[in-house]
Amino acid sequence: MASPEKSMVRSLQRGLRIINVVAEEGPLHAKLVARSVKLPLPTAYHLLRTLVHDKYLVRLDDGSYVLGDGFHGELSGIHGTDHRLLCAAGQN
């Protein structure tokens, strides 16, 4: 049986770390995202572009990133959600 660490999808983990950092500290520019999640800048850009495409993040006119409607839409379908999660997503 594979160890739990070997069965993890690293790109998913990295994307989730980016979402968490933007939720906690955003709006953030790509360089600050990369530094916060300890990723090379090109890798951060690839993940950010994917998260924007899937509407989990939005790239603002100044180049910074915030949570997108895809993320907020997921939260609206959750009943009895932990208040801390809603606050982190700006849904309080």
HTML snippet that shows the backbone in 3Dmol.js (N, CA, C, O; Angstrom):
<script src="https://3Dmol.org/build/3Dmol-min.js"></script>
<div id="view" style="width:600px;height:400px;position:relative"></div>
<script>
const pdb = `
ATOM      1  N   MET A   1       0.844  -1.182   0.000  1.00  0.00           N
ATOM      2  CA  MET A   1       0.000   0.000   0.000  1.00  0.00           C
ATOM      3  C   MET A   1       0.887   1.242   0.000  1.00  0.00           C
ATOM      4  O   MET A   1       1.892   1.286   0.709  1.00  0.00           O
ATOM      5  N   ALA A   2       0.523   2.246  -0.787  1.00  0.00           N
ATOM      6  CA  ALA A   2       1.290   3.484  -0.889  1.00  0.00           C
ATOM      7  C   ALA A   2       1.150   4.291   0.393  1.00  0.00           C
ATOM      8  O   ALA A   2       0.092   4.326   1.022  1.00  0.00           O
ATOM      9  N   SER A   3       2.254   4.940   0.760  1.00  0.00           N
ATOM     10  CA  SER A   3       2.188   5.789   1.950  1.00  0.00           C
ATOM     11  C   SER A   3       1.315   7.004   1.642  1.00  0.00           C
ATOM     12  O   SER A   3       1.196   7.400   0.482  1.00  0.00           O
ATOM     13  N   PRO A   4       0.705   7.598   2.668  1.00  0.00           N
ATOM     14  CA  PRO A   4      -0.144   8.759   2.446  1.00  0.00           C
ATOM     15  C   PRO A   4       0.589   9.887   1.709  1.00  0.00           C
ATOM     16  O   PRO A   4      -0.014  10.576   0.885  1.00  0.00           O
ATOM     17  N   GLU A   5       1.874  10.080   1.995  1.00  0.00           N
ATOM     18  CA  GLU A   5       2.629  11.142   1.346  1.00  0.00           C
ATOM     19  C   GLU A   5       2.785  10.888  -0.148  1.00  0.00           C
ATOM     20  O   GLU A   5       2.760  11.833  -0.936  1.00  0.00           O
ATOM     21  N   LYS A   6       2.945   9.631  -0.552  1.00  0.00           N
ATOM     22  CA  LYS A   6       3.130   9.308  -1.961  1.00  0.00           C
ATOM     23  C   LYS A   6       1.830   9.397  -2.742  1.00  0.00           C
ATOM     24  O   LYS A   6       1.855   9.544  -3.964  1.00  0.00           O
ATOM     25  N   SER A   7       0.705   9.311  -2.066  1.00  0.00           N
ATOM     26  CA  SER A   7      -0.568   9.360  -2.772  1.00  0.00           C
ATOM     27  C   SER A   7      -1.119  10.785  -2.884  1.00  0.00           C
ATOM     28  O   SER A   7      -2.205  10.988  -3.428  1.00  0.00           O
ATOM     29  N   MET A   8      -0.380  11.767  -2.374  1.00  0.00           N
ATOM     30  CA  MET A   8      -0.825  13.157  -2.430  1.00  0.00           C
ATOM     31  C   MET A   8      -0.549  13.754  -3.808  1.00  0.00           C
ATOM     32  O   MET A   8       0.416  13.377  -4.473  1.00  0.00           O
ATOM     33  N   VAL A   9      -1.391  14.676  -4.228  1.00  0.00           N
ATOM     34  CA  VAL A   9      -1.211  15.393  -5.484  1.00  0.00           C
ATOM     35  C   VAL A   9      -0.612  16.754  -5.132  1.00  0.00           C
ATOM     36  O   VAL A   9      -1.297  17.635  -4.613  1.00  0.00           O
ATOM     37  N   ARG A  10       0.677  16.904  -5.424  1.00  0.00           N
ATOM     38  CA  ARG A  10       1.389  18.108  -5.004  1.00  0.00           C
ATOM     39  C   ARG A  10       0.823  19.386  -5.608  1.00  0.00           C
ATOM     40  O   ARG A  10       0.752  20.412  -4.932  1.00  0.00           O
ATOM     41  N   SER A  11       0.421  19.333  -6.872  1.00  0.00           N
ATOM     42  CA  SER A  11      -0.105  20.552  -7.484  1.00  0.00           C
ATOM     43  C   SER A  11      -1.400  20.985  -6.815  1.00  0.00           C
ATOM     44  O   SER A  11      -1.657  22.180  -6.667  1.00  0.00           O
ATOM     45  N   LEU A  12      -2.217  20.018  -6.410  1.00  0.00           N
ATOM     46  CA  LEU A  12      -3.450  20.366  -5.696  1.00  0.00           C
ATOM     47  C   LEU A  12      -3.121  20.988  -4.346  1.00  0.00           C
ATOM     48  O   LEU A  12      -3.717  21.990  -3.953  1.00  0.00           O
ATOM     49  N   GLN A  13      -2.172  20.389  -3.642  1.00  0.00           N
ATOM     50  CA  GLN A  13      -1.762  20.935  -2.351  1.00  0.00           C
ATOM     51  C   GLN A  13      -1.248  22.366  -2.507  1.00  0.00           C
ATOM     52  O   GLN A  13      -1.569  23.235  -1.697  1.00  0.00           O
ATOM     53  N   ARG A  14      -0.462  22.606  -3.537  1.00  0.00           N
ATOM     54  CA  ARG A  14       0.081  23.941  -3.777  1.00  0.00           C
ATOM     55  C   ARG A  14      -1.037  24.925  -4.091  1.00  0.00           C
ATOM     56  O   ARG A  14      -1.039  26.048  -3.586  1.00  0.00           O
ATOM     57  N   GLY A  15      -1.980  24.513  -4.919  1.00  0.00           N
ATOM     58  CA  GLY A  15      -3.111  25.380  -5.253  1.00  0.00           C
ATOM     59  C   GLY A  15      -3.934  25.733  -4.034  1.00  0.00           C
ATOM     60  O   GLY A  15      -4.359  26.877  -3.875  1.00  0.00           O
ATOM     61  N   LEU A  16      -4.161  24.760  -3.175  1.00  0.00           N
ATOM     62  CA  LEU A  16      -4.919  25.021  -1.952  1.00  0.00           C
ATOM     63  C   LEU A  16      -4.162  25.950  -1.017  1.00  0.00           C
ATOM     64  O   LEU A  16      -4.765  26.796  -0.357  1.00  0.00           O
ATOM     65  N   ARG A  17      -2.837  25.796  -0.955  1.00  0.00           N
ATOM     66  CA  ARG A  17      -2.037  26.718  -0.137  1.00  0.00           C
ATOM     67  C   ARG A  17      -2.164  28.143  -0.671  1.00  0.00           C
ATOM     68  O   ARG A  17      -2.250  29.096   0.103  1.00  0.00           O
ATOM     69  N   ILE A  18      -2.174  28.285  -1.989  1.00  0.00           N
ATOM     70  CA  ILE A  18      -2.334  29.615  -2.587  1.00  0.00           C
ATOM     71  C   ILE A  18      -3.695  30.199  -2.221  1.00  0.00           C
ATOM     72  O   ILE A  18      -3.789  31.358  -1.817  1.00  0.00           O
ATOM     73  N   ILE A  19      -4.743  29.399  -2.362  1.00  0.00           N
ATOM     74  CA  ILE A  19      -6.085  29.882  -1.999  1.00  0.00           C
ATOM     75  C   ILE A  19      -6.115  30.319  -0.541  1.00  0.00           C
ATOM     76  O   ILE A  19      -6.667  31.373  -0.223  1.00  0.00           O
ATOM     77  N   ASN A  20      -5.534  29.531   0.338  1.00  0.00           N
ATOM     78  CA  ASN A  20      -5.528  29.874   1.762  1.00  0.00           C
ATOM     79  C   ASN A  20      -4.782  31.176   2.023  1.00  0.00           C
ATOM     80  O   ASN A  20      -5.244  32.003   2.809  1.00  0.00           O
ATOM     81  N   VAL A  21      -3.645  31.369   1.381  1.00  0.00           N
ATOM     82  CA  VAL A  21      -2.863  32.590   1.588  1.00  0.00           C
ATOM     83  C   VAL A  21      -3.628  33.806   1.071  1.00  0.00           C
ATOM     84  O   VAL A  21      -3.669  34.841   1.736  1.00  0.00           O
ATOM     85  N   VAL A  22      -4.230  33.686  -0.102  1.00  0.00           N
ATOM     86  CA  VAL A  22      -4.996  34.805  -0.652  1.00  0.00           C
ATOM     87  C   VAL A  22      -6.206  35.107   0.235  1.00  0.00           C
ATOM     88  O   VAL A  22      -6.543  36.272   0.446  1.00  0.00           O
ATOM     89  N   ALA A  23      -6.859  34.064   0.756  1.00  0.00           N
ATOM     90  CA  ALA A  23      -8.012  34.261   1.638  1.00  0.00           C
ATOM     91  C   ALA A  23      -7.603  34.978   2.923  1.00  0.00           C
ATOM     92  O   ALA A  23      -8.341  35.826   3.424  1.00  0.00           O
ATOM     93  N   GLU A  24      -6.447  34.643   3.448  1.00  0.00           N
ATOM     94  CA  GLU A  24      -6.004  35.216   4.717  1.00  0.00           C
ATOM     95  C   GLU A  24      -5.369  36.591   4.564  1.00  0.00           C
ATOM     96  O   GLU A  24      -5.555  37.466   5.410  1.00  0.00           O
ATOM     97  N   GLU A  25      -4.607  36.781   3.466  1.00  0.00           N
ATOM     98  CA  GLU A  25      -3.777  37.980   3.368  1.00  0.00           C
ATOM     99  C   GLU A  25      -4.083  38.858   2.165  1.00  0.00           C
ATOM    100  O   GLU A  25      -3.522  39.947   2.048  1.00  0.00           O
ATOM    101  N   GLY A  26      -4.955  38.416   1.269  1.00  0.00           N
ATOM    102  CA  GLY A  26      -5.184  39.089  -0.001  1.00  0.00           C
ATOM    103  C   GLY A  26      -5.789  40.460   0.150  1.00  0.00           C
ATOM    104  O   GLY A  26      -6.285  40.802   1.223  1.00  0.00           O
ATOM    105  N   PRO A  27      -5.760  41.248  -0.896  1.00  0.00           N
ATOM    106  CA  PRO A  27      -5.199  40.951  -2.206  1.00  0.00           C
ATOM    107  C   PRO A  27      -3.672  40.888  -2.178  1.00  0.00           C
ATOM    108  O   PRO A  27      -3.012  41.646  -1.466  1.00  0.00           O
ATOM    109  N   LEU A  28      -3.132  39.965  -2.973  1.00  0.00           N
ATOM    110  CA  LEU A  28      -1.681  39.755  -3.045  1.00  0.00           C
ATOM    111  C   LEU A  28      -1.227  39.687  -4.492  1.00  0.00           C
ATOM    112  O   LEU A  28      -1.944  39.185  -5.358  1.00  0.00           O
ATOM    113  N   HIS A  29      -0.021  40.200  -4.746  1.00  0.00           N
ATOM    114  CA  HIS A  29       0.606  40.060  -6.050  1.00  0.00           C
ATOM    115  C   HIS A  29       1.313  38.700  -6.125  1.00  0.00           C
ATOM    116  O   HIS A  29       1.596  38.077  -5.102  1.00  0.00           O
ATOM    117  N   ALA A  30       1.585  38.261  -7.334  1.00  0.00           N
ATOM    118  CA  ALA A  30       2.160  36.929  -7.566  1.00  0.00           C
ATOM    119  C   ALA A  30       3.460  36.716  -6.792  1.00  0.00           C
ATOM    120  O   ALA A  30       3.678  35.635  -6.245  1.00  0.00           O
ATOM    121  N   LYS A  31       4.324  37.725  -6.738  1.00  0.00           N
ATOM    122  CA  LYS A  31       5.595  37.568  -6.023  1.00  0.00           C
ATOM    123  C   LYS A  31       5.363  37.280  -4.539  1.00  0.00           C
ATOM    124  O   LYS A  31       6.049  36.444  -3.949  1.00  0.00           O
ATOM    125  N   LEU A  32       4.402  37.968  -3.944  1.00  0.00           N
ATOM    126  CA  LEU A  32       4.116  37.734  -2.526  1.00  0.00           C
ATOM    127  C   LEU A  32       3.458  36.372  -2.314  1.00  0.00           C
ATOM    128  O   LEU A  32       3.712  35.710  -1.308  1.00  0.00           O
ATOM    129  N   VAL A  33       2.620  35.956  -3.250  1.00  0.00           N
ATOM    130  CA  VAL A  33       2.018  34.621  -3.167  1.00  0.00           C
ATOM    131  C   VAL A  33       3.125  33.580  -3.216  1.00  0.00           C
ATOM    132  O   VAL A  33       3.179  32.689  -2.369  1.00  0.00           O
ATOM    133  N   ALA A  34       4.006  33.687  -4.203  1.00  0.00           N
ATOM    134  CA  ALA A  34       5.092  32.721  -4.362  1.00  0.00           C
ATOM    135  C   ALA A  34       5.965  32.663  -3.107  1.00  0.00           C
ATOM    136  O   ALA A  34       6.331  31.581  -2.646  1.00  0.00           O
ATOM    137  N   ARG A  35       6.288  33.812  -2.572  1.00  0.00           N
ATOM    138  CA  ARG A  35       7.124  33.864  -1.368  1.00  0.00           C
ATOM    139  C   ARG A  35       6.388  33.241  -0.173  1.00  0.00           C
ATOM    140  O   ARG A  35       6.982  32.501   0.611  1.00  0.00           O
ATOM    141  N   SER A  36       5.104  33.542  -0.043  1.00  0.00           N
ATOM    142  CA  SER A  36       4.322  33.052   1.100  1.00  0.00           C
ATOM    143  C   SER A  36       4.172  31.534   1.102  1.00  0.00           C
ATOM    144  O   SER A  36       4.199  30.904   2.159  1.00  0.00           O
ATOM    145  N   VAL A  37       4.014  30.948  -0.084  1.00  0.00           N
ATOM    146  CA  VAL A  37       3.817  29.494  -0.156  1.00  0.00           C
ATOM    147  C   VAL A  37       5.094  28.761  -0.546  1.00  0.00           C
ATOM    148  O   VAL A  37       5.085  27.552  -0.776  1.00  0.00           O
ATOM    149  N   LYS A  38       6.202  29.516  -0.618  1.00  0.00           N
ATOM    150  CA  LYS A  38       7.528  28.954  -0.883  1.00  0.00           C
ATOM    151  C   LYS A  38       7.576  28.173  -2.200  1.00  0.00           C
ATOM    152  O   LYS A  38       7.964  27.006  -2.248  1.00  0.00           O
ATOM    153  N   LEU A  39       7.165  28.868  -3.265  1.00  0.00           N
ATOM    154  CA  LEU A  39       7.196  28.293  -4.613  1.00  0.00           C
ATOM    155  C   LEU A  39       8.024  29.176  -5.525  1.00  0.00           C
ATOM    156  O   LEU A  39       8.102  30.387  -5.319  1.00  0.00           O
ATOM    157  N   PRO A  40       8.652  28.570  -6.544  1.00  0.00           N
ATOM    158  CA  PRO A  40       9.293  29.408  -7.561  1.00  0.00           C
ATOM    159  C   PRO A  40       8.233  30.265  -8.254  1.00  0.00           C
ATOM    160  O   PRO A  40       7.097  29.825  -8.433  1.00  0.00           O
ATOM    161  N   LEU A  41       8.601  31.479  -8.640  1.00  0.00           N
ATOM    162  CA  LEU A  41       7.640  32.396  -9.244  1.00  0.00           C
ATOM    163  C   LEU A  41       6.963  31.809 -10.487  1.00  0.00           C
ATOM    164  O   LEU A  41       5.750  31.964 -10.625  1.00  0.00           O
ATOM    165  N   PRO A  42       7.688  31.139 -11.407  1.00  0.00           N
ATOM    166  CA  PRO A  42       6.998  30.560 -12.570  1.00  0.00           C
ATOM    167  C   PRO A  42       5.932  29.524 -12.182  1.00  0.00           C
ATOM    168  O   PRO A  42       4.874  29.463 -12.807  1.00  0.00           O
ATOM    169  N   THR A  43       6.205  28.723 -11.168  1.00  0.00           N
ATOM    170  CA  THR A  43       5.229  27.732 -10.700  1.00  0.00           C
ATOM    171  C   THR A  43       4.013  28.431 -10.122  1.00  0.00           C
ATOM    172  O   THR A  43       2.877  28.028 -10.375  1.00  0.00           O
ATOM    173  N   ALA A  44       4.249  29.478  -9.346  1.00  0.00           N
ATOM    174  CA  ALA A  44       3.133  30.236  -8.769  1.00  0.00           C
ATOM    175  C   ALA A  44       2.269  30.835  -9.879  1.00  0.00           C
ATOM    176  O   ALA A  44       1.042  30.806  -9.796  1.00  0.00           O
ATOM    177  N   TYR A  45       2.912  31.382 -10.923  1.00  0.00           N
ATOM    178  CA  TYR A  45       2.145  31.955 -12.032  1.00  0.00           C
ATOM    179  C   TYR A  45       1.270  30.900 -12.714  1.00  0.00           C
ATOM    180  O   TYR A  45       0.115  31.174 -13.038  1.00  0.00           O
ATOM    181  N   HIS A  46       1.803  29.713 -12.933  1.00  0.00           N
ATOM    182  CA  HIS A  46       1.017  28.643 -13.568  1.00  0.00           C
ATOM    183  C   HIS A  46      -0.194  28.282 -12.711  1.00  0.00           C
ATOM    184  O   HIS A  46      -1.303  28.138 -13.226  1.00  0.00           O
ATOM    185  N   LEU A  47       0.018  28.140 -11.422  1.00  0.00           N
ATOM    186  CA  LEU A  47      -1.084  27.789 -10.525  1.00  0.00           C
ATOM    187  C   LEU A  47      -2.094  28.930 -10.417  1.00  0.00           C
ATOM    188  O   LEU A  47      -3.302  28.691 -10.415  1.00  0.00           O
ATOM    189  N   LEU A  48      -1.611  30.156 -10.328  1.00  0.00           N
ATOM    190  CA  LEU A  48      -2.508  31.308 -10.263  1.00  0.00           C
ATOM    191  C   LEU A  48      -3.363  31.401 -11.524  1.00  0.00           C
ATOM    192  O   LEU A  48      -4.564  31.660 -11.447  1.00  0.00           O
ATOM    193  N   ARG A  49      -2.743  31.189 -12.681  1.00  0.00           N
ATOM    194  CA  ARG A  49      -3.488  31.243 -13.942  1.00  0.00           C
ATOM    195  C   ARG A  49      -4.590  30.191 -13.969  1.00  0.00           C
ATOM    196  O   ARG A  49      -5.699  30.465 -14.426  1.00  0.00           O
ATOM    197  N   THR A  50      -4.289  28.985 -13.480  1.00  0.00           N
ATOM    198  CA  THR A  50      -5.290  27.915 -13.424  1.00  0.00           C
ATOM    199  C   THR A  50      -6.415  28.275 -12.464  1.00  0.00           C
ATOM    200  O   THR A  50      -7.588  28.080 -12.781  1.00  0.00           O
ATOM    201  N   LEU A  51      -6.067  28.799 -11.293  1.00  0.00           N
ATOM    202  CA  LEU A  51      -7.076  29.173 -10.304  1.00  0.00           C
ATOM    203  C   LEU A  51      -7.953  30.315 -10.805  1.00  0.00           C
ATOM    204  O   LEU A  51      -9.140  30.367 -10.483  1.00  0.00           O
ATOM    205  N   VAL A  52      -7.386  31.228 -11.586  1.00  0.00           N
ATOM    206  CA  VAL A  52      -8.180  32.299 -12.190  1.00  0.00           C
ATOM    207  C   VAL A  52      -9.093  31.715 -13.258  1.00  0.00           C
ATOM    208  O   VAL A  52     -10.271  32.066 -13.324  1.00  0.00           O
ATOM    209  N   HIS A  53      -8.569  30.837 -14.086  1.00  0.00           N
ATOM    210  CA  HIS A  53      -9.376  30.218 -15.143  1.00  0.00           C
ATOM    211  C   HIS A  53     -10.593  29.505 -14.565  1.00  0.00           C
ATOM    212  O   HIS A  53     -11.686  29.579 -15.126  1.00  0.00           O
ATOM    213  N   ASP A  54     -10.404  28.818 -13.450  1.00  0.00           N
ATOM    214  CA  ASP A  54     -11.497  28.074 -12.819  1.00  0.00           C
ATOM    215  C   ASP A  54     -12.307  28.924 -11.845  1.00  0.00           C
ATOM    216  O   ASP A  54     -13.170  28.415 -11.130  1.00  0.00           O
ATOM    217  N   LYS A  55     -12.021  30.222 -11.826  1.00  0.00           N
ATOM    218  CA  LYS A  55     -12.768  31.219 -11.052  1.00  0.00           C
ATOM    219  C   LYS A  55     -12.639  31.078  -9.535  1.00  0.00           C
ATOM    220  O   LYS A  55     -13.494  31.553  -8.788  1.00  0.00           O
ATOM    221  N   TYR A  56     -11.572  30.428  -9.088  1.00  0.00           N
ATOM    222  CA  TYR A  56     -11.323  30.377  -7.647  1.00  0.00           C
ATOM    223  C   TYR A  56     -10.617  31.650  -7.191  1.00  0.00           C
ATOM    224  O   TYR A  56     -10.712  32.041  -6.027  1.00  0.00           O
ATOM    225  N   LEU A  57      -9.911  32.289  -8.116  1.00  0.00           N
ATOM    226  CA  LEU A  57      -9.274  33.570  -7.849  1.00  0.00           C
ATOM    227  C   LEU A  57      -9.619  34.525  -8.969  1.00  0.00           C
ATOM    228  O   LEU A  57     -10.008  34.116 -10.063  1.00  0.00           O
ATOM    229  N   VAL A  58      -9.468  35.824  -8.672  1.00  0.00           N
ATOM    230  CA  VAL A  58      -9.635  36.878  -9.669  1.00  0.00           C
ATOM    231  C   VAL A  58      -8.370  37.711  -9.656  1.00  0.00           C
ATOM    232  O   VAL A  58      -7.849  38.055  -8.595  1.00  0.00           O
ATOM    233  N   ARG A  59      -7.875  38.037 -10.854  1.00  0.00           N
ATOM    234  CA  ARG A  59      -6.729  38.932 -10.970  1.00  0.00           C
ATOM    235  C   ARG A  59      -7.270  40.341 -11.170  1.00  0.00           C
ATOM    236  O   ARG A  59      -7.960  40.617 -12.151  1.00  0.00           O
ATOM    237  N   LEU A  60      -6.954  41.221 -10.243  1.00  0.00           N
ATOM    238  CA  LEU A  60      -7.423  42.599 -10.291  1.00  0.00           C
ATOM    239  C   LEU A  60      -6.587  43.413 -11.284  1.00  0.00           C
ATOM    240  O   LEU A  60      -5.531  42.962 -11.728  1.00  0.00           O
ATOM    241  N   ASP A  61      -7.062  44.606 -11.628  1.00  0.00           N
ATOM    242  CA  ASP A  61      -6.372  45.469 -12.590  1.00  0.00           C
ATOM    243  C   ASP A  61      -4.943  45.809 -12.166  1.00  0.00           C
ATOM    244  O   ASP A  61      -4.080  46.016 -13.019  1.00  0.00           O
ATOM    245  N   ASP A  62      -4.687  45.869 -10.878  1.00  0.00           N
ATOM    246  CA  ASP A  62      -3.335  46.180 -10.398  1.00  0.00           C
ATOM    247  C   ASP A  62      -2.427  44.954 -10.358  1.00  0.00           C
ATOM    248  O   ASP A  62      -1.274  45.051  -9.936  1.00  0.00           O
ATOM    249  N   GLY A  63      -2.938  43.796 -10.796  1.00  0.00           N
ATOM    250  CA  GLY A  63      -2.135  42.577 -10.845  1.00  0.00           C
ATOM    251  C   GLY A  63      -2.221  41.721  -9.596  1.00  0.00           C
ATOM    252  O   GLY A  63      -1.618  40.649  -9.545  1.00  0.00           O
ATOM    253  N   SER A  64      -2.951  42.164  -8.596  1.00  0.00           N
ATOM    254  CA  SER A  64      -3.080  41.373  -7.369  1.00  0.00           C
ATOM    255  C   SER A  64      -4.227  40.378  -7.511  1.00  0.00           C
ATOM    256  O   SER A  64      -5.062  40.496  -8.407  1.00  0.00           O
ATOM    257  N   TYR A  65      -4.253  39.402  -6.617  1.00  0.00           N
ATOM    258  CA  TYR A  65      -5.238  38.322  -6.658  1.00  0.00           C
ATOM    259  C   TYR A  65      -6.103  38.334  -5.411  1.00  0.00           C
ATOM    260  O   TYR A  65      -5.624  38.581  -4.304  1.00  0.00           O
ATOM    261  N   VAL A  66      -7.396  38.060  -5.610  1.00  0.00           N
ATOM    262  CA  VAL A  66      -8.374  37.918  -4.530  1.00  0.00           C
ATOM    263  C   VAL A  66      -9.211  36.669  -4.810  1.00  0.00           C
ATOM    264  O   VAL A  66      -9.156  36.107  -5.903  1.00  0.00           O
ATOM    265  N   LEU A  67      -9.980  36.247  -3.818  1.00  0.00           N
ATOM    266  CA  LEU A  67     -10.865  35.099  -4.021  1.00  0.00           C
ATOM    267  C   LEU A  67     -11.907  35.426  -5.078  1.00  0.00           C
ATOM    268  O   LEU A  67     -12.401  36.551  -5.157  1.00  0.00           O
ATOM    269  N   GLY A  68     -12.231  34.434  -5.882  1.00  0.00           N
ATOM    270  CA  GLY A  68     -13.177  34.627  -6.971  1.00  0.00           C
ATOM    271  C   GLY A  68     -14.551  34.055  -6.676  1.00  0.00           C
ATOM    272  O   GLY A  68     -14.782  33.461  -5.623  1.00  0.00           O
ATOM    273  N   ASP A  69     -15.454  34.243  -7.621  1.00  0.00           N
ATOM    274  CA  ASP A  69     -16.828  33.770  -7.478  1.00  0.00           C
ATOM    275  C   ASP A  69     -16.926  32.254  -7.394  1.00  0.00           C
ATOM    276  O   ASP A  69     -17.830  31.736  -6.740  1.00  0.00           O
ATOM    277  N   GLY A  70     -16.027  31.539  -8.033  1.00  0.00           N
ATOM    278  CA  GLY A  70     -16.050  30.078  -7.950  1.00  0.00           C
ATOM    279  C   GLY A  70     -15.883  29.608  -6.523  1.00  0.00           C
ATOM    280  O   GLY A  70     -16.518  28.642  -6.099  1.00  0.00           O
ATOM    281  N   PHE A  71     -15.045  30.280  -5.795  1.00  0.00           N
ATOM    282  CA  PHE A  71     -14.830  29.933  -4.390  1.00  0.00           C
ATOM    283  C   PHE A  71     -16.024  30.361  -3.553  1.00  0.00           C
ATOM    284  O   PHE A  71     -16.497  29.596  -2.712  1.00  0.00           O
ATOM    285  N   HIS A  72     -16.511  31.560  -3.771  1.00  0.00           N
ATOM    286  CA  HIS A  72     -17.659  32.051  -3.008  1.00  0.00           C
ATOM    287  C   HIS A  72     -18.905  31.228  -3.304  1.00  0.00           C
ATOM    288  O   HIS A  72     -19.714  30.977  -2.411  1.00  0.00           O
ATOM    289  N   GLY A  73     -19.062  30.806  -4.562  1.00  0.00           N
ATOM    290  CA  GLY A  73     -20.209  29.987  -4.935  1.00  0.00           C
ATOM    291  C   GLY A  73     -20.225  28.666  -4.202  1.00  0.00           C
ATOM    292  O   GLY A  73     -21.285  28.182  -3.807  1.00  0.00           O
ATOM    293  N   GLU A  74     -19.056  28.080  -4.018  1.00  0.00           N
ATOM    294  CA  GLU A  74     -18.959  26.822  -3.283  1.00  0.00           C
ATOM    295  C   GLU A  74     -19.407  27.014  -1.841  1.00  0.00           C
ATOM    296  O   GLU A  74     -20.058  26.135  -1.275  1.00  0.00           O
ATOM    297  N   LEU A  75     -19.072  28.138  -1.246  1.00  0.00           N
ATOM    298  CA  LEU A  75     -19.440  28.398   0.146  1.00  0.00           C
ATOM    299  C   LEU A  75     -20.935  28.622   0.310  1.00  0.00           C
ATOM    300  O   LEU A  75     -21.507  28.267   1.341  1.00  0.00           O
ATOM    301  N   SER A  76     -21.579  29.216  -0.711  1.00  0.00           N
ATOM    302  CA  SER A  76     -22.992  29.522  -0.563  1.00  0.00           C
ATOM    303  C   SER A  76     -23.845  28.268  -0.467  1.00  0.00           C
ATOM    304  O   SER A  76     -24.954  28.316   0.065  1.00  0.00           O
ATOM    305  N   GLY A  77     -23.345  27.144  -0.973  1.00  0.00           N
ATOM    306  CA  GLY A  77     -24.100  25.899  -0.918  1.00  0.00           C
ATOM    307  C   GLY A  77     -23.899  25.118   0.370  1.00  0.00           C
ATOM    308  O   GLY A  77     -24.511  24.067   0.563  1.00  0.00           O
ATOM    309  N   ILE A  78     -23.052  25.622   1.245  1.00  0.00           N
ATOM    310  CA  ILE A  78     -22.767  24.926   2.499  1.00  0.00           C
ATOM    311  C   ILE A  78     -23.645  25.503   3.593  1.00  0.00           C
ATOM    312  O   ILE A  78     -23.620  26.709   3.836  1.00  0.00           O
ATOM    313  N   HIS A  79     -24.418  24.661   4.254  1.00  0.00           N
ATOM    314  CA  HIS A  79     -25.284  25.109   5.344  1.00  0.00           C
ATOM    315  C   HIS A  79     -24.593  24.876   6.677  1.00  0.00           C
ATOM    316  O   HIS A  79     -23.943  23.851   6.883  1.00  0.00           O
ATOM    317  N   GLY A  80     -24.738  25.829   7.571  1.00  0.00           N
ATOM    318  CA  GLY A  80     -24.145  25.683   8.901  1.00  0.00           C
ATOM    319  C   GLY A  80     -22.629  25.745   8.860  1.00  0.00           C
ATOM    320  O   GLY A  80     -21.957  25.126   9.685  1.00  0.00           O
ATOM    321  N   THR A  81     -22.086  26.493   7.900  1.00  0.00           N
ATOM    322  CA  THR A  81     -20.641  26.588   7.754  1.00  0.00           C
ATOM    323  C   THR A  81     -20.016  27.276   8.959  1.00  0.00           C
ATOM    324  O   THR A  81     -20.598  28.199   9.531  1.00  0.00           O
ATOM    325  N   ASP A  82     -18.853  26.830   9.332  1.00  0.00           N
ATOM    326  CA  ASP A  82     -18.073  27.437  10.395  1.00  0.00           C
ATOM    327  C   ASP A  82     -17.891  28.930  10.090  1.00  0.00           C
ATOM    328  O   ASP A  82     -17.466  29.292   8.993  1.00  0.00           O
ATOM    329  N   HIS A  83     -18.206  29.778  11.042  1.00  0.00           N
ATOM    330  CA  HIS A  83     -18.135  31.227  10.867  1.00  0.00           C
ATOM    331  C   HIS A  83     -16.729  31.679  10.473  1.00  0.00           C
ATOM    332  O   HIS A  83     -16.591  32.628   9.701  1.00  0.00           O
ATOM    333  N   ARG A  84     -15.679  31.023  10.985  1.00  0.00           N
ATOM    334  CA  ARG A  84     -14.313  31.420  10.648  1.00  0.00           C
ATOM    335  C   ARG A  84     -14.035  31.247   9.170  1.00  0.00           C
ATOM    336  O   ARG A  84     -13.347  32.073   8.571  1.00  0.00           O
ATOM    337  N   LEU A  85     -14.561  30.183   8.566  1.00  0.00           N
ATOM    338  CA  LEU A  85     -14.367  29.955   7.145  1.00  0.00           C
ATOM    339  C   LEU A  85     -15.045  31.048   6.325  1.00  0.00           C
ATOM    340  O   LEU A  85     -14.470  31.552   5.360  1.00  0.00           O
ATOM    341  N   LEU A  86     -16.256  31.411   6.707  1.00  0.00           N
ATOM    342  CA  LEU A  86     -16.965  32.471   5.984  1.00  0.00           C
ATOM    343  C   LEU A  86     -16.254  33.805   6.131  1.00  0.00           C
ATOM    344  O   LEU A  86     -16.188  34.576   5.173  1.00  0.00           O
ATOM    345  N   CYS A  87     -15.724  34.088   7.303  1.00  0.00           N
ATOM    346  CA  CYS A  87     -14.981  35.337   7.497  1.00  0.00           C
ATOM    347  C   CYS A  87     -13.732  35.365   6.629  1.00  0.00           C
ATOM    348  O   CYS A  87     -13.407  36.395   6.038  1.00  0.00           O
ATOM    349  N   ALA A  88     -13.032  34.242   6.552  1.00  0.00           N
ATOM    350  CA  ALA A  88     -11.814  34.172   5.747  1.00  0.00           C
ATOM    351  C   ALA A  88     -12.131  34.383   4.276  1.00  0.00           C
ATOM    352  O   ALA A  88     -11.302  34.903   3.530  1.00  0.00           O
ATOM    353  N   ALA A  89     -13.308  33.988   3.858  1.00  0.00           N
ATOM    354  CA  ALA A  89     -13.699  34.135   2.454  1.00  0.00           C
ATOM    355  C   ALA A  89     -14.425  35.457   2.205  1.00  0.00           C
ATOM    356  O   ALA A  89     -14.866  35.716   1.085  1.00  0.00           O
ATOM    357  N   GLY A  90     -14.553  36.289   3.228  1.00  0.00           N
ATOM    358  CA  GLY A  90     -15.225  37.567   3.067  1.00  0.00           C
ATOM    359  C   GLY A  90     -16.732  37.442   2.940  1.00  0.00           C
ATOM    360  O   GLY A  90     -17.378  38.303   2.343  1.00  0.00           O
ATOM    361  N   GLN A  91     -17.303  36.371   3.498  1.00  0.00           N
ATOM    362  CA  GLN A  91     -18.733  36.135   3.395  1.00  0.00           C
ATOM    363  C   GLN A  91     -19.462  36.369   4.704  1.00  0.00           C
ATOM    364  O   GLN A  91     -20.600  35.923   4.852  1.00  0.00           O
ATOM    365  N   ASN A  92     -18.838  37.061   5.671  1.00  0.00           N
ATOM    366  CA  ASN A  92     -19.470  37.245   6.974  1.00  0.00           C
ATOM    367  C   ASN A  92     -20.532  38.298   6.967  1.00  0.00           C
ATOM    368  O   ASN A  92     -21.150  38.559   7.999  1.00  0.00           O
TER     369      ASN A  92
END
`;
const viewer = $3Dmol.createViewer("view");
viewer.addModel(pdb, "pdb");
viewer.setStyle({}, {cartoon: {color: "spectrum"}});
viewer.zoomTo();
viewer.render();
</script>
